[in-house]
Amino acid sequence: MPSTHDHTSARHDLETERNRLLVELSDLGAGPEGGLSYDSNFADTSQVTAERGEADLLAKELRETLSDVEAAVARIDLGTYGRCESCGNEIPEARLEAMPAARLCMDCASKG
């Protein structure tokens, strides 16, 4: 399992990512939980509808990633960071470096 020093680094990386995600959601006009806001005077053409759909999808993905990041920070606080939520084995350090919010080891992640 990563050392406490690595947990400090992971926490910093995760908190930086959380802040970036919150800014992106805000820029889209969405909070971490709420829907997007649109100008009611804007014409509702098919292009606008398509763009709204894309923005809604992006906001949903950003909120899901934000949830994963916040869960990883919580695991650091609980002392379970770096352990697979499925099998309980250590998640390799290389995977955590590449994906700090990883919940599963590669074996369990590949199972579906």
Sequence and secondary structure as in RCSB ss.txt:
>XXXX:A:sequence
MPSTHDHTSARHDLETERNRLLVELSDLGAGPEGGLSYDSNFADTSQVTAERGEADLLAKELRETLSDVEAAVAR
IDLGTYGRCESCGNEIPEARLEAMPAARLCMDCASKG
>XXXX:A:secstr
   HHHHHHHHHHHHHHHHHHHHHHHHHT  SSS     TTS   HHHHHHHHHHHHHHHHHHHHHHHHHHHHHH
HHHT TTB TTT  B  HHHHHH TT  S HHHHHT 
